[in-house]
Amino acid sequence: YLKELLRGEGRGEQVEQTVCSSCQASEPEFRCKDCFGGLLYCQGCIVKKHVENPLHRIERWNGSFFERDTLKRAGLVVQLNHPIGELCLAPKQAWNNDFTVIDVSGVHEVSVMYCECPKRIRRHQQLLRSSWYPATTDEPKTAATFRVLEQYHLLSFESKASAYEFYSSLCRRTDNTGLPVPKDRYDQFLRMMREWRHLKMLKRSGVGHEETMPEDLPDGTCAVICPACPQPERNLPSGWENAKGNRWLYSLFVAIDANFRLKRKKVSSESADPSLGCGLSYFVRDEPFREHVSSHARDSQDKSSCASHKAVNKLNTKFSEGLATTGVGTIDCARHNIKLPCGVGNLNGAERYSIMDYIIFSGLRFTRVKDINFSYDIACQWSKNLWSRVSKLPSYLSFERASRFIRFFVPKFHLPAHIARCQMRFSFNWMPGVGRTDGEAVERGWANINPVATSTKEMGPGHRIDTLDDYFGDWNWKKVIGLGELLKRRLEEAIPASKTHTADLKEFEASLPPGTLQTWRKEMVNWESDPDGNQNPFESRSNDPTLASIRLELAKEEALIPSPASAASDMTASALISSGLDLMEQRRRLRSDREGLGQHATDIQKTVVEQRSTILRNKLDSWIRAQLHYMPGVARLRPLDAPSAAQEDLPEDANLFLPSDLPVDFECDDALKKMEFKLRVGQAYDALAALRQSLQLRSYLLNYKAQNISGQTLTTKAQGLVNKAGKKITWHRDSYTLARTALLVLAERLPDLSIPKDLKILTDNDVHAMTDVMEAQTEGRRRLTWIWRSGDVSQGDDGLQDGIRTEWCKARARALRWTEEVHLLKEEMRRTLQYMLWHARWWEVR
């Protein structure tokens, strides 16, 4: 292969050729790099051969090698406005014979003749009819071929390559030595490409068949519409608004979000760089939008009361310096990931409600659908006082609410970061009539558009809007042409899943008492019809005991029992066991702190550890003396010369000899064993509660760090917090394991006691935040790890019944959501076909 490449650099088999391959007369000096065959021609024949291909690249043999040449230097002249071979009676050369054409093969200097004879048209029209796009209408000296504009247009969609990178590649394709530098036509290429994007948008929207001027077109005219979403008079059956029982099939699902990557620096201005089509497709019209933002700039906004929105509350602190625009807000079709017309707007700071409200209801003003489901990662906060804010929007965004059924949801991936109440109230998994919608559609769109941010952040305001509008339009178009395969794939998954989960639900219900099942169904129906007015059936209603509650219970029991006359200690038996558990925790902490000193610990750090060590010695000494009153036999297990903990080398290594620590054959009062058993149960539940809280904390910290922290210093500090949360997780996991191990020992020695069923073996695979679990599996396909579920306790216990109830609620919800998904998908398929028929008639009219 290498030899063939080298052979192609020379004359090859034509090394002995002495006459032109065409005229068979003149000396062959030229060959074309773009024509097939690589034949050698004389100067006259090479020009004649390229009358129809004036942008091919040619080479000239200089006696030793081929060197780059141009058809212009060879004598080729391009005559515009006349067929090939027809002479113009009044040709006019381009100004100063200086004309540059940008093509996929490179940047070319071309000799161009305009037509000035009676059949002449304007010069820019002559270029356009030759498929050359002029850089200006006044004495153009630069043009780009349609094919190079089409190539970069598609390339930018697929690879997100910048115009500078593409133009630089064309310059290198022209000459890769860097010696003869091509004329710089980068600015002209940018302008032509921007106009090309705009014209293509108008063309594909049918504007060319309208009498209306583009600037007078209604808002959203050029947007690509989702054919699967409900659109009255286009794809909905007659009487849809009065449907009984299945009106949810005609609901609109919208997803809302903000993207703070699509920022723009403070360059240019709206007056110097106006948009060519703002308001015609996806961005809201700029001037009225800016007036609204300015008039509501000082509106107060309540801080979030939900734990997941601390990042949103502090958004103004990040990446805002030197920016004219901090990002964009948008509203999309939530089920098919298609942007709504006039549903995108610029942000100039945080994700303020006043800005997002304008964008959202700008996109919704085109719909007449009665039922709307909003998906927003801050829906729990945004929905508060929404309608009072909507009443303050401009009249052209008026939203008739009275006859509409509105619901609010939090996207499934974002839901675990919310507090427990929001997780239950705003979940797609539990509410009826939503199928398997996840609400995360808009996030998938960001993954596609984010790579463009490196280019658009340097653009002027109008150029950026036009560019992003074009990208959004292409994204919508790809989604539309992929709808058939998407809906088919979803339906193929939904039908068997619906059958499987429905069968599981029936099997589950067969084992339940009919009366109980009827009561639960009634609770579910009541909650689904009025979530705010009824108790959420998905919430657990059992109260797990805590260590503090069990201590109180034991103290009350002991208050009724007279103290033994021989007891010389003021410490009660339950207090002895309870304080023993506390001392065990203090031992673990001291051991951890001592191990964490390291080789280079300071004197202050060592002193603190030694002081804590002394305090623990004293506590252990007093506790062991009190222990001897209730467990005198323990003295035999301690060294004869160490009756107390004071003689131990390290206090954290002292053995307390609680009932669970004693040998199997060691005699110990069963009452003490039962006390420790109860306290250990509480300790285990406390450890689980603390473990869950720490897992959620780490999840929040990781999410906040990823989205809101940059720079080495801040990243290091944030990682330190994450590491601390990780240590807490390990601590609580070990606490639970120790408590459960002690319970196993005590349960073997007390046959009448058994460990609660929901205190299971804790493995590393169980120690995950709800977010971590949801990344691997979705709610419709799995169950959370057992630490996030409750109620699976011994048979007949109230906790068991509560656990069965919540699991039945979830099983019912899964079966119904999959069944709804099947019906929704079939309806979306019907709507898509109906819309296509309507759209075909729409085009025929034009």
C-alpha positions in Angstrom: 0.0 0.0 0.0 2.8 2.4 0.8 4.4 1.9 -2.5 1.2 2.5 -4.3 0.7 5.8 -2.4 4.3 6.8 -3.4 3.6 5.8 -7.0 0.5 8.1 -7.1 2.7 11.0 -6.2 4.6 10.7 -9.5 3.5 10.1 -13.1 3.2 6.3 -12.7 2.6 4.6 -16.0 2.5 7.9 -17.7 6.2 8.6 -17.1 6.9 8.1 -20.8 3.8 10.0 -22.0 4.7 12.9 -24.3 1.3 13.9 -25.7 -2.0 15.1 -24.2 -4.4 12.3 -23.3 -7.2 14.2 -25.1 -5.9 16.1 -28.1 -2.9 13.8 -28.7 -0.9 16.8 -29.7 0.3 19.2 -27.0 2.7 18.4 -24.1 0.8 16.9 -21.1 1.6 18.9 -17.9 -1.7 18.9 -15.9 -3.7 16.4 -14.0 -6.8 16.7 -11.8 -6.8 15.4 -8.2 -10.6 15.2 -8.2 -11.3 13.6 -11.6 -11.3 9.8 -11.9 -8.3 8.2 -13.6 -5.5 10.9 -13.0 -4.9 11.3 -16.8 -2.4 13.9 -18.0 -3.6 16.8 -20.2 -2.3 19.9 -21.8 -3.3 23.3 -20.5 -6.0 23.8 -23.1 -7.6 20.4 -22.6 -7.5 20.6 -18.8 -9.5 23.9 -19.0 -11.9 22.4 -21.5 -12.4 19.3 -19.3 -13.3 21.5 -16.3 -15.8 23.9 -17.7 -18.5 22.0 -15.7 -16.2 21.4 -12.7 -14.5 24.8 -12.0 -13.7 23.9 -8.4 -11.6 20.8 -9.0 -8.0 20.9 -7.8 -5.3 20.5 -10.4 -1.5 19.9 -10.3 1.2 20.8 -12.8 4.3 18.7 -13.6 7.4 20.9 -13.2 9.9 18.3 -14.5 10.6 16.8 -11.1 7.3 16.5 -9.3 3.7 17.7 -9.3 3.0 21.1 -7.7 -0.3 22.7 -6.9 -1.9 24.9 -9.5 -5.3 26.5 -10.1 -7.8 26.4 -12.9 -7.9 30.2 -12.7 -4.2 30.4 -13.6 -4.7 27.8 -16.3 -7.2 30.1 -17.9 -10.6 28.9 -16.8 -13.3 31.5 -16.7 -16.8 30.9 -15.1 -19.6 32.6 -17.0 -22.7 33.1 -14.9 -26.4 33.2 -16.0 -25.8 31.3 -19.2 -25.8 27.5 -20.0 -22.4 25.9 -20.6 -21.2 26.8 -24.0 -23.5 29.8 -24.5 -21.7 33.1 -25.0 -22.7 36.2 -23.1 -23.0 39.4 -25.1 -22.0 41.6 -22.3 -19.8 39.7 -19.7 -18.6 41.7 -16.8 -15.6 40.5 -14.8 -15.9 40.4 -11.0 -14.3 43.3 -9.3 -10.5 43.3 -9.8 -10.8 39.7 -10.9 -10.7 38.8 -7.2 -13.3 36.2 -6.4 -13.1 33.4 -3.8 -15.3 30.3 -3.6 -15.4 28.1 -0.5 -16.1 24.5 -1.4 -15.7 21.0 0.2 -12.5 20.6 -1.7 -10.9 23.8 -0.3 -10.8 27.6 -0.7 -10.5 28.4 -4.4 -9.6 31.6 -6.4 -11.9 31.7 -9.4 -12.2 34.0 -12.4 -15.9 34.9 -12.6 -17.9 36.8 -15.3 -21.2 38.3 -14.5 -23.9 38.6 -17.1 -24.8 42.2 -18.2 -26.6 41.3 -21.3 -30.4 41.9 -21.7 -31.3 38.6 -19.9 -29.3 39.7 -16.8 -30.5 39.4 -13.3 -29.0 40.7 -10.1 -25.5 39.5 -9.4 -26.3 37.7 -6.2 -29.1 35.9 -8.0 -26.7 34.7 -10.7 -24.5 33.2 -8.0 -27.4 31.5 -6.3 -28.6 29.9 -9.5 -25.2 28.4 -9.9 -25.5 27.0 -6.4 -23.0 29.5 -5.0 -24.1 31.4 -2.0 -22.8 35.0 -2.0 -21.3 36.6 1.1 -23.1 39.8 0.3 -25.5 41.3 -2.2 -23.3 44.3 -3.0 -20.4 43.4 -5.3 -19.8 40.0 -3.8 -16.2 38.8 -3.8 -16.8 35.6 -1.9 -19.2 32.7 -2.2 -19.7 29.3 -0.7 -21.1 26.4 -2.6 -24.4 24.9 -1.4 -22.7 21.6 -0.9 -20.1 23.0 1.6 -22.8 24.7 3.5 -24.9 21.5 3.6 -21.9 19.5 4.7 -20.9 21.8 7.6 -24.6 22.1 8.5 -25.0 18.3 9.0 -21.4 18.0 10.4 -22.2 20.6 13.1 -25.3 18.7 14.1 -23.6 15.4 14.4 -20.1 16.3 15.7 -20.7 19.8 17.1 -17.5 20.9 15.3 -17.1 24.7 15.3 -17.1 26.8 12.2 -13.5 27.8 12.8 -12.4 24.1 13.0 -14.3 23.3 9.8 -12.9 26.3 7.9 -9.4 25.6 9.1 -9.7 22.1 7.7 -10.8 23.5 4.3 -7.7 25.8 4.3 -5.4 22.8 5.1 -7.2 20.8 2.4 -6.4 23.6 0.0 -2.7 23.6 0.9 -1.3 21.8 3.9 2.2 23.3 3.8 1.1 26.6 5.3 3.3 28.5 2.8 0.8 30.0 0.4 -1.8 31.1 2.9 -5.4 31.1 1.4 -7.3 34.3 1.6 -9.0 34.7 5.0 -12.8 34.3 4.4 -13.7 33.0 7.9 -15.9 35.9 8.8 -17.7 35.6 5.4 -18.2 31.9 6.0 -19.7 32.6 9.4 -22.2 35.1 7.9 -23.1 32.8 5.0 -23.6 29.8 7.4 -25.8 31.8 9.7 -28.0 33.0 6.8 -28.1 29.4 5.4 -29.4 28.0 8.7 -32.1 30.7 8.7 -33.2 30.1 5.1 -33.3 26.3 5.6 -35.5 26.8 8.6 -37.9 29.0 6.6 -37.9 26.6 3.6 -38.7 23.5 5.7 -41.5 25.3 7.4 -43.3 26.1 4.2 -42.7 29.9 4.5 -41.6 30.1 0.9 -45.1 29.3 -0.2 -46.6 32.0 2.0 -47.4 35.6 1.0 -46.6 36.8 4.5 -43.1 38.3 5.1 -41.0 36.3 7.6 -40.9 39.2 10.1 -44.7 39.1 10.1 -45.1 35.4 10.8 -46.8 34.2 14.0 -44.6 33.0 16.8 -43.5 29.4 16.6 -44.2 29.1 12.8 -40.9 27.4 12.0 -40.8 24.9 15.0 -40.9 21.2 14.4 -43.9 19.9 16.2 -44.3 16.6 18.1 -46.8 14.5 16.1 -47.3 12.1 19.0 -48.5 14.7 21.5 -52.2 15.6 21.7 -53.2 18.4 19.3 -56.9 19.2 18.9 -58.1 19.3 15.3 -55.0 17.6 14.1 -54.7 14.2 15.8 -57.4 13.9 18.5 -60.7 12.3 17.9 -63.9 14.3 18.0 -65.4 14.7 21.5 -62.0 14.0 23.2 -62.6 16.7 25.7 -65.8 15.0 27.0 -64.2 11.5 27.3 -65.2 9.6 30.4 -62.7 7.3 32.2 -59.9 7.6 29.6 -59.4 11.4 29.3 -55.9 10.8 30.7 -55.0 9.4 27.3 -55.3 12.9 25.9 -53.0 14.5 28.5 -50.0 16.6 27.6 -46.7 15.8 29.4 -44.2 18.6 29.6 -40.7 18.6 31.2 -39.1 21.8 32.4 -35.5 22.5 33.2 -32.7 25.0 33.1 -29.2 24.5 31.6 -26.4 26.6 33.0 -23.8 25.3 30.4 -25.3 27.3 27.6 -24.0 30.6 28.9 -22.8 33.6 26.8 -20.1 36.1 27.5 -20.6 39.8 27.5 -19.8 40.3 23.8 -21.7 42.4 21.3 -25.3 43.6 22.0 -28.8 43.0 20.8 -28.7 46.2 18.6 -25.3 45.2 17.0 -26.2 41.5 16.6 -30.0 41.0 16.3 -31.5 37.6 15.7 -32.7 36.7 12.2 -35.7 34.7 13.5 -36.1 35.0 17.2 -39.6 33.9 18.1 -40.2 32.0 14.9 -39.1 28.6 16.3 -38.0 27.8 19.9 -36.6 30.9 21.6 -39.2 33.4 22.9 -39.2 36.8 21.2 -36.4 38.7 22.8 -37.7 42.2 23.3 -40.9 41.5 25.2 -39.1 38.8 27.1 -36.4 41.2 28.3 -39.0 43.7 29.2 -40.8 41.1 31.4 -37.5 40.1 33.0 -36.5 43.7 33.7 -39.9 44.5 35.3 -39.7 41.5 37.6 -36.0 41.6 38.4 -36.7 42.6 42.0 -39.4 40.1 42.7 -38.7 38.2 45.9 -38.4 34.4 45.7 -38.8 32.2 48.7 -35.9 29.9 49.5 -36.5 26.2 49.0 -37.9 24.3 51.9 -36.9 21.0 50.3 -33.5 19.6 51.1 -32.6 19.0 47.5 -32.6 22.6 46.4 -29.7 24.1 48.2 -27.7 24.2 45.0 -30.6 26.1 43.3 -30.7 28.5 46.1 -27.1 29.4 45.7 -26.9 29.3 42.0 -26.0 33.0 41.7 -22.6 32.3 43.3 -21.3 30.2 40.4 -20.0 31.1 36.9 -21.9 34.4 36.7 -19.1 36.9 36.5 -18.4 38.3 33.0 -21.6 36.7 31.5 -24.4 38.3 29.7 -26.4 35.1 29.9 -26.0 32.3 32.4 -27.9 29.6 30.6 -31.3 28.8 29.2 -34.6 27.5 30.5 -36.8 25.3 28.4 -40.0 23.3 28.2 -40.1 20.1 26.3 -42.5 17.3 25.5 -41.8 14.9 28.4 -42.6 11.7 26.6 -40.9 12.2 23.2 -38.2 14.7 24.1 -39.2 17.4 21.6 -38.9 21.1 22.3 -42.1 23.1 22.4 -42.5 26.2 20.1 -41.4 29.4 21.8 -40.4 27.4 24.9 -36.7 28.4 25.3 -35.5 31.6 27.0 -32.2 33.0 28.3 -31.4 33.2 32.0 -29.5 36.1 33.5 -28.8 34.7 36.9 -30.4 32.0 38.9 -33.4 29.8 37.9 -35.9 32.5 38.9 -39.6 31.6 38.9 -40.5 34.9 37.1 -38.3 33.9 34.1 -39.2 30.2 34.1 -42.9 31.1 34.3 -42.7 33.2 31.2 -40.8 30.5 29.2 -43.2 27.8 30.4 -46.4 29.5 29.5 -45.0 30.9 26.3 -44.6 27.3 25.2 -48.0 26.3 26.5 -50.0 29.1 24.8 -50.3 27.1 21.6 -52.0 24.1 23.3 -55.7 23.6 23.9 -55.3 20.3 25.8 -57.3 20.2 29.0 -55.0 17.9 31.1 -51.4 18.9 31.6 -48.7 17.1 33.6 -45.7 19.2 34.6 -42.4 17.5 35.3 -39.9 19.8 37.0 -37.0 19.0 39.3 -38.2 21.7 41.7 -41.9 21.2 41.1 -42.5 20.9 44.9 -41.4 24.5 45.3 -42.3 26.0 41.9 -45.9 24.9 42.1 -46.4 27.0 45.3 -48.1 30.3 44.5 -47.9 29.4 40.8 -51.3 30.7 39.8 -50.8 34.0 41.5 -47.6 34.5 39.6 -49.3 33.4 36.3 -51.8 36.2 36.8 -49.0 38.7 36.5 -47.7 37.4 33.2 -48.4 39.5 30.0 -51.9 39.1 28.5 -50.5 37.3 25.4 -49.4 34.5 27.7 -52.8 34.1 29.4 -53.5 30.6 30.6 -57.1 29.5 31.1 -57.0 27.3 34.2 -60.6 26.7 35.2 -61.4 23.8 32.9 -58.0 22.3 33.1 -56.7 19.4 35.2 -53.1 20.2 36.3 -50.7 17.9 38.1 -47.1 18.4 39.2 -44.3 15.8 39.3 -40.6 15.6 40.0 -38.5 13.6 37.4 -37.6 10.1 38.6 -33.9 10.5 38.6 -34.1 13.8 40.6 -36.8 12.5 43.0 -34.5 10.7 45.6 -32.7 14.0 46.3 -36.0 15.4 47.7 -37.3 15.1 51.2 -39.5 12.0 52.0 -42.8 13.9 51.7 -41.9 15.2 48.2 -40.8 11.7 47.1 -44.2 10.4 47.9 -46.3 13.4 46.7 -44.6 14.1 43.4 -43.6 10.7 42.1 -44.5 9.5 38.6 -44.5 6.0 40.0 -47.5 6.4 42.2 -49.9 8.7 40.4 -52.4 7.2 37.9 -52.7 8.1 34.3 -48.9 8.7 33.6 -47.8 5.3 32.3 -44.0 4.8 32.5 -43.2 8.5 32.0 -40.0 9.4 33.8 -40.0 13.2 33.2 -36.3 13.3 32.4 -36.7 14.0 28.7 -35.2 17.5 28.8 -32.0 16.1 30.5 -31.4 13.9 27.5 -31.6 16.9 25.2 -28.9 18.7 27.2 -26.5 15.9 26.6 -26.8 16.5 22.9 -26.6 20.3 23.0 -24.0 20.9 25.7 -20.9 20.4 23.4 -22.1 23.4 21.4 -21.6 25.6 24.5 -17.9 26.2 23.8 -18.9 27.9 20.5 -22.1 29.7 21.4 -20.6 31.3 24.6 -18.4 33.4 22.4 -21.2 34.5 20.0 -23.2 37.7 20.0 -26.8 37.5 21.3 -28.5 37.1 17.9 -26.1 34.7 16.4 -26.3 32.5 19.5 -30.1 32.4 19.4 -30.2 31.6 15.7 -27.6 28.8 16.2 -29.3 27.2 19.1 -32.7 27.4 17.4 -31.2 25.5 14.5 -29.7 22.8 16.8 -33.0 22.5 18.6 -34.8 22.2 15.3 -32.5 19.4 14.1 -32.9 17.6 17.5 -36.7 17.8 17.1 -36.5 16.5 13.5 -34.4 13.5 14.5 -36.8 12.7 17.2 -39.7 12.9 14.8 -38.2 10.6 12.2 -37.3 8.2 15.0 -40.7 8.1 16.6 -41.8 4.9 14.8 -38.9 2.9 16.1 -39.1 4.5 19.5 -42.8 3.8 20.0 -42.4 0.2 18.7 -39.5 -0.5 21.0 -41.4 0.9 24.0 -44.5 -1.1 23.2 -42.5 -4.3 22.8 -41.2 -3.8 26.3 -44.5 -2.6 27.8 -46.8 -5.4 26.7 -44.9 -8.3 28.4 -44.0 -6.1 31.4 -47.7 -5.3 31.9 -48.7 -8.9 31.8 -45.9 -9.9 34.2 -46.6 -7.2 36.8 -50.4 -7.8 36.5 -49.9 -11.5 37.1 -47.7 -10.8 40.1 -50.3 -8.5 41.5 -53.1 -11.1 41.2 -50.9 -13.7 42.9 -50.1 -11.2 45.7 -53.8 -10.3 46.2 -54.9 -14.0 46.3 -53.1 -14.4 49.6 -54.7 -11.3 51.2 -58.0 -11.2 53.1 -60.8 -9.8 50.9 -61.9 -7.3 53.5 -58.4 -6.0 54.1 -57.8 -5.8 50.3 -61.0 -3.8 49.8 -60.0 -1.3 52.5 -56.6 -0.8 50.9 -58.1 -0.3 47.5 -60.5 2.3 48.8 -57.6 4.1 50.4 -55.7 4.1 47.1 -58.6 5.4 45.1 -59.3 8.2 47.6 -55.6 9.2 47.6 -55.3 9.1 43.8 -58.4 11.4 43.5 -57.2 13.8 46.1 -53.5 13.4 47.1 -53.5 16.5 49.3 -56.6 15.6 51.3 -55.8 12.0 52.1 -53.0 10.1 53.8 -50.4 8.8 51.3 -50.9 5.0 51.3 -47.3 4.5 50.1 -45.9 5.8 53.4 -45.1 3.4 56.2 -47.3 3.8 59.2 -45.3 1.6 61.6 -43.0 3.3 64.1 -39.8 1.4 64.6 -38.5 1.5 68.2 -35.5 3.7 69.0 -32.9 3.3 71.7 -34.2 6.3 73.5 -37.8 5.0 73.5 -36.7 1.6 74.8 -34.6 3.2 77.6 -37.7 5.1 78.6 -39.8 2.0 78.6 -37.3 0.1 80.7 -37.0 2.9 83.2 -40.8 3.0 83.6 -40.8 -0.8 84.2 -38.0 -0.6 86.8 -39.7 2.2 88.6 -42.5 -0.3 89.5 -40.0 -2.9 90.8 -38.4 -2.5 94.3 -34.6 -2.3 94.3 -32.9 -5.3 95.8 -31.9 -4.7 99.4 -28.4 -5.9 98.7 -27.8 -3.5 95.9 -25.1 -1.0 96.8 -25.2 0.8 93.6 -27.4 3.7 92.6 -27.4 2.5 89.0 -30.4 0.4 87.9 -30.0 -2.7 85.9 -31.3 -1.2 82.7 -29.1 1.9 83.3 -26.1 -0.5 83.7 -26.7 -2.2 80.3 -27.6 1.1 78.6 -24.5 2.9 79.8 -22.5 -0.1 78.9 -23.6 0.3 75.3 -22.7 4.0 75.5 -19.2 3.0 76.7 -18.8 0.6 73.9 -19.5 3.5 71.4 -17.0 5.7 73.3 -14.4 2.9 73.0 -14.9 2.6 69.3 -14.5 6.4 68.8 -11.4 6.6 71.0 -9.8 3.7 69.1 -10.7 5.4 65.8 -9.2 8.7 66.9 -6.0 7.0 68.2 -5.5 5.2 64.9 -6.1 8.4 63.0 -3.2 10.2 64.8 -0.6 8.9 62.4 3.2 9.3 62.6 3.2 13.0 62.4 0.6 14.0 65.0 1.1 17.2 66.9 1.5 17.3 70.7 -1.9 19.0 70.9 -3.6 16.2 69.0 -1.9 13.6 71.2 -2.9 15.5 74.4 -6.5 15.5 73.4 -6.5 11.8 72.8 -4.8 11.1 76.1 -7.3 13.3 78.0 -10.2 11.4 76.4 -8.4 8.2 77.3 -8.2 9.2 80.9 -11.9 10.2 81.1 -12.9 6.8 79.6 -10.7 5.0 82.1 -12.5 6.7 84.9 -15.9 5.9 83.4 -15.0 2.3 82.8 -13.7 2.0 86.4 -17.0 3.2 87.9 -19.1 1.2 85.5 -17.2 -2.1 86.3 -17.7 -1.6 90.0 -21.4 -1.1 89.4 -21.5 -4.2 87.2 -20.3 -6.4 90.0 -23.5 -5.8 91.9 -25.6 -7.3 89.1 -23.1 -9.6 87.5 -20.7 -10.7 90.3 -19.5 -13.7 88.4 -17.8 -11.4 85.8 -15.0 -10.8 88.3 -13.8 -14.4 87.5 -13.3 -13.3 83.8 -11.1 -10.4 84.6 -7.4 -10.6 85.5 -6.9 -11.0 89.3 -4.6 -8.0 89.3 -7.0 -5.8 87.2 -10.3 -5.6 89.1 -11.1 -2.4 87.1 -10.3 -0.9 83.8 -7.7 1.4 85.3 -4.9 -1.2 84.9 -5.6 -1.9 81.2 -3.0 -0.8 78.8 -5.5 1.0 76.6 -9.1 1.7 77.9 -10.5 1.1 74.4 -9.3 -2.5 74.6 -11.2 -3.2 77.9 -13.8 -5.9 77.7 -17.1 -4.9 79.3 -18.5 -8.4 79.5 -22.1 -7.5 78.7 -24.5 -10.5 78.6 -23.9 -10.9 74.9 -20.1 -11.0 75.5 -20.2 -13.8 78.1 -19.3 -17.4 77.3 -22.1 -19.8 76.5 -21.9 -21.7 79.8 -21.5 -18.6 81.9 -24.3 -18.0 84.3 -26.2 -14.6 83.8 -29.6 -13.4 84.9 -32.1 -13.7 82.0 -33.6 -10.4 82.9 -30.3 -8.7 82.0 -30.1 -10.6 78.8 -33.6 -9.4 77.9 -32.7 -5.9 78.8 -29.7 -5.9 76.5 -31.7 -7.6 73.8 -34.3 -4.8 73.8 -31.6 -2.1 73.9 -29.7 -3.8 71.1 -32.9 -3.8 69.0 -33.2 -0.1 69.5 -29.5 0.4 68.8 -29.9 -1.5 65.5 -32.9 0.7 64.4 -31.0 3.8 65.4 -28.0 2.7 63.4 -30.2 2.0 60.4 -31.8 5.4 60.6 -28.4 7.1 60.9 -27.1 5.1 58.0 -29.9 6.1 55.8 -29.5 9.7 56.7 -25.7 9.6 56.0 -26.3 7.9 52.7 -28.7 10.6 51.6 -26.2 13.2 52.9 -23.4 11.8 50.8 -25.8 11.6 47.8 -26.6 15.3 48.2 -23.0 16.3 48.6 -21.9 14.4 45.5 -24.7 15.9 43.4 -23.9 19.4 44.7 -20.2 19.0 44.1 -20.7 17.8 40.6 -23.1 20.6 39.6 -21.9 23.6 41.6 -18.2 23.3 42.5 -15.2 24.1 40.3 -11.6 24.9 41.0 -9.0 22.8 42.9 -9.5 24.5 46.3 -13.3 24.3 46.4 -13.2 20.8 44.9 -10.8 19.6 47.6 -13.0 21.1 50.4 -16.1 19.5 48.9 -14.4 16.2 48.6 -13.4 16.5 52.3 -17.1 16.7 53.2 -17.9 13.7 51.0 -15.2 11.7 52.8 -16.5 12.7 56.2 -20.0 11.5 55.1 -18.3 8.2 53.9 -16.7 7.7 57.3 -20.1 8.2 59.0 -21.6 5.6 56.7 -18.9 3.1 57.7 -19.4 3.9 61.4 -23.2 3.4 61.3 -22.8 0.2 59.2 -20.4 -1.2 61.8 -22.7 -0.1 64.6 -25.6 -2.0 63.1 -23.5 -5.1 62.5 -22.2 -5.1 66.1 -25.8 -4.7 67.4 -27.2 -7.5 65.2 -24.3 -9.8 66.1 -25.1 -9.3 69.8 -28.8 -10.0 69.0 -27.9 -13.3 67.4 -26.0 -14.3 70.5 -28.8 -13.3 72.8 -31.5 -14.9 70.7 -29.7 -18.3 70.9 -29.6 -18.1 74.7 -33.2 -16.9 75.1 -35.5 -19.1 73.0 -38.6 -17.0 73.7 -36.9 -14.0 71.9 -36.4 -13.6 68.2 -34.7 -10.9 66.1 -37.2 -8.6 64.2 -37.4 -9.8 60.6 -36.5 -6.4 59.2 -33.1 -6.4 61.0 -31.4 -8.4 58.3 -27.8 -9.1 57.5 -26.2 -6.0 56.2 -23.9 -6.4 53.2 -22.0 -3.9 51.2 -24.5 -4.3 48.4 -27.2 -3.1 50.7 -25.4 0.1 51.7 -26.6 2.4 48.9 -28.5 5.7 48.7 -31.8 5.6 46.9 -30.2 7.6 44.1 -27.5 4.9 43.7 -30.1 2.2 43.4 -32.2 4.1 40.9 -29.1 4.6 38.6 -29.0 0.8 38.2 -32.7 0.0 38.2 -35.9 1.9 37.8 -38.9 1.7 40.2 -40.9 -0.2 37.7 -38.4 -3.1 37.6 -37.0 -3.4 41.1 -37.3 -3.1 44.9 -35.0 -0.9 46.9 -32.4 -2.5 49.1 -33.9 -3.7 52.4 -32.6 -0.8 54.4 -35.0 1.5 52.6 -38.0 -0.8 53.2 -39.9 -1.3 56.4 -42.5 -3.6 57.9 -41.0 -7.0 57.0 -41.2 -8.2 60.6 -42.5 -11.3 62.4 -45.8 -12.8 61.3 -48.9 -11.3 62.9 -47.0 -8.1 63.9 -48.5 -4.7 63.1 -45.3 -3.8 61.3 -45.7 -6.9 59.1 -49.2 -5.8 58.1 -48.0 -2.3 57.3 -45.1 -3.7 55.2 -47.5 -5.9 53.3 -49.8 -3.0 52.7 -47.1 -0.7 51.3 -45.7 -3.5 49.1 -49.2 -4.1 47.8 -49.6 -0.4 47.0 -46.3 -0.5 45.1 -47.1 -3.7 43.3 -50.5 -2.3 42.2 -48.9 0.9 41.1 -46.3 -1.0 39.0 -48.9 -3.1 37.3 -51.2 -0.1 36.6 -48.3 2.1 35.3 -47.2 -0.6 32.8 -50.8 -1.2 31.7 -51.3 2.6 31.2 -48.1 2.7 29.2 -49.5 0.1 26.8 -52.6 2.2 26.3 -50.6 5.4 26.0 -48.2 4.0 23.4 -51.1 2.7 21.2 -52.7 6.1 21.4 -49.4 7.9 20.6 -49.0 5.6 17.6 -52.5 6.5 16.4 -51.9 10.2 17.0 -48.6 10.1 15.1 -50.2 8.6 12.0 -53.2 11.0 12.2 -50.9 14.0 12.5 -48.8 12.9 9.5 -52.0 12.7 7.4 -53.0 16.1 8.5 -49.6 17.5 7.8 -49.7 16.0 4.3 -52.9 17.8 3.6 -51.4 21.0 5.0 -48.5 20.8 2.5 -50.9 20.0 -0.4 -52.8 23.2 0.3 -49.6 25.2 -0.1 
